[in-house]
Amino acid sequence: VCHTDYKSLSWGMSLVLGHEGAGVVKAVGPGVHSVKSGDGVVLNWAIPCGKCFQCLEGNQNVCESRPSVGEGRTLCKEKPVYRSFGLGTMSSLTVVPEAAVVKIQVEIPFASASIIGCGVMTGYGSAVNAAKVKPGSSVVVIGTGGVGLNVIQGARIAGAARIIAVDVNPGRLEMAREFGATEILLANQEDKGLLAAARQVKERTGGCGADYAFECTANPALGAAPLAMVRNAGIACQVSGIEQEVSVDMSLFEWDKVYINPLYGKCRPQVDIPILLDLYARGQLILDKMVTRTYPLSDLKQAFSDMHQGKNAKGVLLL
């Protein structure tokens, strides 16, 4: 359960919610060869075709011709119903293209596996695939929700020496320590653009700023905040998918700073998801503890409420 699921309630259409999930294959079509009935799989919402320009360039996360099963495979009152992101995981069954599933080949609870297909991949991939955090570097993570915690994990696994977690919620900051933050910084909600917090970051990093900074709040007012926290030639990464117009003080780009806005951690599902599963199996990627609470599907309203109150790292629906 994540904010994207809640946002989809306002899309003005009938749909099956849910874009993260894991489960068991019930049946496969005649052309499917990578999985079989009975296999455990992780579902992947950014479904690559493998043939378009972007896929051939290695940018599978921004595929220009995403496969789908077509209309009519899910009906309500004999009318087609859209499945969120082509998955619609908040249901007992779904029908998806072969490219939407990755076989699970390690021992892992489905609840833990289910969160890999969006929040974990987005956070980890933003640090490792997109920003390419280097060993020994310094990292700032603004916002320590589900995505931010996985940026922290990605930075830790990549070998960052210092990981400063920034949030307005003390409880979330303590959680950030468990996932790899070496330092915490409690921000003030009245701190416009987190400029005061940025000054503290610079004080802690020798006056220059961090090597990398990641925005994980989805708050448009903080879209430029990572620029204020990185050193010259540092990398600022907007992870949370802000889509509104944002005014930016261009002096924040001085000098030689790079601002990136990756989608889904530049995920290549058949490459990256097995890596995450292997990291989990080797005890390097924390997933079980990230599933703070599970809910029956009938308790979705409570799951959304707890999410908005920041009670969970990740809440998961079980069928």
C-alpha positions as CSV (number, residue, x, y, z in Angstrom):
1,V,0.0,0.0,0.0
2,C,1.5,3.3,-1.0
3,H,0.6,6.9,-1.8
4,T,0.4,6.1,-5.5
5,D,-2.4,3.6,-4.7
6,Y,-4.3,6.3,-2.8
7,K,-3.7,8.9,-5.5
8,S,-5.3,6.5,-8.1
9,L,-8.6,6.9,-6.3
10,S,-8.9,10.3,-7.8
11,W,-8.3,9.2,-11.4
12,G,-12.0,9.3,-12.1
13,M,-12.4,5.8,-13.4
14,S,-13.3,2.3,-12.2
15,L,-10.2,0.3,-11.6
16,V,-8.6,-2.5,-9.6
17,L,-6.1,-0.8,-7.2
18,G,-2.6,-1.9,-6.5
19,H,0.7,-1.9,-8.4
20,E,3.0,-3.8,-6.0
21,G,2.6,-7.5,-5.3
22,A,3.9,-11.0,-5.1
23,G,2.2,-14.4,-5.3
24,V,1.8,-17.7,-7.0
25,V,1.4,-18.4,-10.7
26,K,-1.9,-20.2,-11.2
27,A,-1.7,-20.8,-15.0
28,V,0.3,-19.6,-18.0
29,G,-0.4,-19.0,-21.6
30,P,1.1,-21.1,-24.4
31,G,3.9,-18.7,-25.1
32,V,5.1,-18.3,-21.6
33,H,8.4,-20.0,-20.8
34,S,10.1,-18.1,-17.9
35,V,7.6,-19.3,-15.2
36,K,5.2,-22.2,-14.7
37,S,2.2,-22.9,-12.6
38,G,3.1,-23.0,-8.9
39,D,6.1,-20.6,-9.2
40,G,6.4,-17.7,-6.7
41,V,6.8,-14.4,-8.5
42,V,7.3,-10.7,-7.8
43,L,5.2,-8.4,-10.0
44,N,6.8,-5.5,-11.8
45,W,4.6,-2.5,-12.8
46,A,7.1,-1.0,-15.4
47,I,6.6,-3.8,-17.9
48,P,9.3,-3.7,-20.7
49,C,8.7,-4.9,-24.2
50,G,12.4,-5.6,-24.8
51,K,12.2,-4.3,-28.4
52,C,11.6,-0.6,-28.4
53,F,14.3,2.1,-28.6
54,Q,14.5,2.6,-24.9
55,C,14.6,-1.1,-24.0
56,L,17.4,-1.7,-26.5
57,E,19.3,1.2,-24.9
58,G,18.9,-0.4,-21.5
59,N,16.2,2.0,-20.3
60,Q,13.6,-0.6,-19.7
61,N,11.9,1.5,-17.0
62,V,10.8,4.0,-19.6
63,C,9.7,1.4,-22.3
64,E,7.9,3.1,-25.1
65,S,5.7,0.1,-25.9
66,R,4.7,-1.6,-22.7
67,P,3.0,-5.0,-23.1
68,S,-0.5,-5.5,-21.8
69,V,-3.1,-8.3,-21.9
70,G,-5.6,-6.0,-23.5
71,E,-9.1,-5.0,-22.4
72,G,-11.7,-7.5,-21.5
73,R,-9.6,-9.8,-19.3
74,T,-11.1,-8.1,-16.2
75,L,-14.8,-7.4,-16.2
76,C,-17.3,-5.7,-13.8
77,K,-20.9,-6.0,-14.7
78,E,-19.8,-7.3,-18.1
79,K,-17.7,-4.1,-18.8
80,P,-13.9,-4.0,-19.0
81,V,-12.2,-2.6,-15.8
82,Y,-8.7,-1.1,-15.9
83,R,-6.1,-2.7,-13.6
84,S,-3.8,-0.1,-12.0
85,F,-0.5,0.0,-13.9
86,G,-1.6,-3.1,-15.8
87,L,-1.4,-5.2,-12.5
88,G,-4.2,-4.4,-10.1
89,T,-2.7,-6.4,-7.3
90,M,-5.4,-5.6,-4.7
91,S,-7.3,-8.7,-5.8
92,S,-7.2,-12.5,-5.4
93,L,-6.3,-13.0,-9.1
94,T,-4.8,-11.0,-11.9
95,V,-3.8,-11.5,-15.5
96,V,-0.5,-10.0,-16.7
97,P,2.1,-10.2,-19.5
98,E,5.0,-12.5,-18.9
99,A,7.4,-9.5,-18.7
100,A,5.4,-8.4,-15.6
101,V,6.7,-11.3,-13.4
102,V,10.1,-12.3,-12.0
103,K,10.5,-15.7,-10.6
104,I,11.4,-15.9,-6.9
105,Q,14.4,-18.2,-6.3
106,V,15.1,-17.6,-2.7
107,E,13.2,-18.2,0.6
108,I,11.2,-15.1,1.3
109,P,7.7,-14.3,2.7
110,F,5.4,-13.0,0.1
111,A,4.7,-9.9,2.2
112,S,8.4,-9.0,2.0
113,A,8.7,-9.9,-1.6
114,S,5.7,-7.8,-2.5
115,I,7.3,-4.5,-1.6
116,I,10.3,-5.1,-4.0
117,G,8.2,-4.2,-7.1
118,C,8.0,-0.5,-6.4
119,G,9.2,1.2,-3.2
120,V,12.3,-1.0,-2.6
121,M,13.4,-0.9,-6.3
122,T,12.8,2.8,-6.6
123,G,14.8,3.7,-3.6
124,Y,17.7,1.2,-4.0
125,G,17.9,1.8,-7.7
126,S,17.9,5.6,-7.4
127,A,21.0,5.3,-5.2
128,V,22.8,2.4,-7.1
129,N,21.6,2.5,-10.7
130,A,20.8,6.2,-11.2
131,A,23.1,8.3,-8.9
132,K,25.7,5.5,-8.7
133,V,26.7,6.2,-5.1
134,K,30.4,5.6,-4.7
135,P,32.1,3.8,-1.7
136,G,33.3,6.2,0.9
137,S,30.9,9.0,-0.2
138,S,28.5,11.1,1.8
139,V,24.7,10.9,1.2
140,V,21.7,12.9,2.4
141,V,18.2,11.4,2.2
142,I,15.3,13.8,2.6
143,G,12.2,11.9,3.8
144,T,12.4,8.5,5.4
145,G,9.2,6.9,4.3
146,G,9.3,3.6,2.4
147,V,11.2,4.9,-0.5
148,G,13.6,7.0,1.5
149,L,14.5,4.0,3.7
150,N,15.4,2.1,0.6
151,V,17.6,4.9,-0.7
152,I,19.4,4.6,2.6
153,Q,19.7,0.9,2.1
154,G,21.0,1.3,-1.4
155,A,23.6,3.9,-0.2
156,R,24.6,1.6,2.6
157,I,25.0,-1.4,0.3
158,A,26.9,0.8,-2.2
159,G,29.5,1.6,0.6
160,A,28.6,5.2,1.5
161,A,30.6,6.3,4.5
162,R,28.1,8.8,5.8
163,I,24.3,8.7,5.4
164,I,22.4,11.6,6.9
165,A,18.6,11.1,7.2
166,V,16.5,14.2,7.2
167,D,12.8,14.2,8.4
168,V,10.3,16.1,10.5
169,N,9.1,12.9,12.2
170,P,11.4,11.7,15.1
171,G,10.0,8.2,14.9
172,R,10.8,7.9,11.2
173,L,14.4,9.1,11.9
174,E,14.9,6.3,14.5
175,M,13.7,3.8,11.9
176,A,16.2,5.3,9.4
177,R,19.0,4.3,11.8
178,E,17.9,0.7,11.6
179,F,18.2,0.7,7.9
180,G,21.6,2.2,7.7
181,A,21.6,6.0,8.4
182,T,24.7,7.0,10.2
183,E,23.3,10.3,11.3
184,I,19.9,11.9,11.7
185,L,18.7,15.5,11.3
186,L,15.3,16.5,12.6
187,A,14.0,19.2,10.3
188,N,11.5,22.0,11.1
189,Q,8.2,22.0,9.2
190,E,8.5,25.8,8.9
191,D,12.0,25.6,7.3
192,K,11.2,26.8,3.7
193,G,13.0,24.7,1.2
194,L,14.9,23.1,4.1
195,L,17.5,25.8,3.7
196,A,18.3,25.8,7.4
197,A,18.6,22.0,7.3
198,A,20.9,22.4,4.3
199,R,23.2,24.7,6.4
200,Q,23.4,22.1,9.1
201,V,24.3,19.4,6.4
202,K,27.1,21.7,5.2
203,E,28.4,22.2,8.7
204,R,28.5,18.4,9.2
205,T,30.3,17.9,5.9
206,G,33.2,20.3,6.2
207,G,31.2,23.3,4.9
208,C,30.9,22.0,1.3
209,G,27.8,19.8,1.3
210,A,27.3,16.1,0.7
211,D,28.3,14.2,-2.5
212,Y,24.7,13.1,-3.1
213,A,21.3,14.2,-1.9
214,F,17.9,12.5,-2.5
215,E,14.4,14.0,-2.2
216,C,11.9,11.3,-1.1
217,T,9.0,13.3,0.2
218,A,6.8,14.0,-2.8
219,N,6.4,17.5,-1.5
220,P,6.7,20.0,-4.4
221,A,8.1,22.7,-2.1
222,L,11.1,20.4,-1.5
223,G,11.8,19.6,-5.1
224,A,15.0,21.7,-5.1
225,A,16.0,20.9,-1.5
226,P,18.6,18.3,-2.5
227,L,20.4,20.9,-4.6
228,A,20.9,23.0,-1.5
229,M,22.6,20.0,0.3
230,V,25.2,18.9,-2.2
231,R,28.6,20.2,-2.8
232,N,29.8,21.7,-6.1
233,A,29.6,19.0,-8.8
234,G,27.4,16.9,-6.5
235,I,24.4,14.9,-7.6
236,A,20.9,15.8,-6.5
237,C,18.2,13.2,-7.1
238,Q,14.5,13.8,-7.1
239,V,13.1,10.4,-6.3
240,S,9.5,10.8,-5.3
241,G,8.0,11.9,-8.7
242,I,6.9,15.5,-8.2
243,E,4.9,16.5,-11.2
244,Q,3.7,20.0,-10.2
245,E,5.3,23.3,-11.4
246,V,8.1,24.3,-9.0
247,S,10.0,27.5,-8.8
248,V,13.7,27.0,-8.4
249,D,16.5,29.5,-7.4
250,M,19.0,28.8,-10.2
251,S,21.9,29.7,-7.9
252,L,21.3,26.4,-6.2
253,F,22.8,24.7,-9.3
254,E,26.1,26.5,-8.8
255,W,28.4,25.0,-9.6
256,D,28.5,21.9,-11.8
257,K,25.7,20.3,-9.8
258,V,23.7,17.5,-11.6
259,Y,20.0,17.2,-11.0
260,I,18.4,13.9,-12.0
261,N,14.8,12.6,-11.9
262,P,14.9,8.8,-12.5
263,L,11.8,6.6,-12.8
264,Y,11.6,3.4,-10.7
265,G,15.3,3.3,-10.0
266,K,16.1,2.7,-13.7
267,C,14.8,-0.9,-13.1
268,R,15.6,-3.7,-15.5
269,P,13.3,-6.3,-13.9
270,Q,15.0,-9.5,-14.9
271,V,18.3,-8.1,-13.8
272,D,17.6,-5.9,-10.8
273,I,14.9,-7.8,-9.0
274,P,17.0,-11.0,-8.7
275,I,19.8,-8.8,-7.4
276,L,17.5,-7.5,-4.6
277,L,16.3,-11.0,-3.8
278,D,19.9,-12.2,-3.5
279,L,20.8,-9.3,-1.3
280,Y,17.9,-10.2,0.9
281,A,18.9,-13.9,1.0
282,R,22.5,-12.8,2.1
283,G,21.1,-10.5,4.8
284,Q,22.2,-7.3,3.3
285,L,18.8,-5.9,2.2
286,I,16.3,-5.5,5.1
287,L,12.8,-6.4,4.0
288,D,11.0,-8.3,6.7
289,K,11.4,-5.5,9.2
290,M,10.2,-3.0,6.6
291,V,6.8,-4.7,6.5
292,T,5.6,-2.9,9.7
293,R,2.0,-4.2,9.6
294,T,-0.2,-6.5,7.4
295,Y,-3.9,-6.1,6.8
296,P,-6.7,-8.2,5.2
297,L,-7.8,-6.7,1.9
298,S,-11.1,-5.7,3.6
299,D,-9.1,-3.3,5.8
300,L,-7.7,-1.2,3.0
301,K,-9.2,2.0,4.6
302,Q,-7.2,1.5,7.8
303,A,-4.1,0.7,5.8
304,F,-4.4,4.0,4.0
305,S,-5.1,5.8,7.2
306,D,-2.0,4.4,8.9
307,M,0.1,5.3,5.8
308,H,-1.0,8.9,5.9
309,Q,-0.1,9.1,9.6
310,G,3.4,7.7,8.9
311,K,2.9,4.7,11.1
312,N,4.4,2.1,8.8
313,A,7.5,1.7,6.8
314,K,5.3,-0.4,4.5
315,G,1.9,-1.7,5.1
316,V,1.0,-4.8,3.1
317,L,-2.4,-6.4,2.2
318,L,-2.6,-10.2,2.6
319,L,-5.1,-12.4,0.7
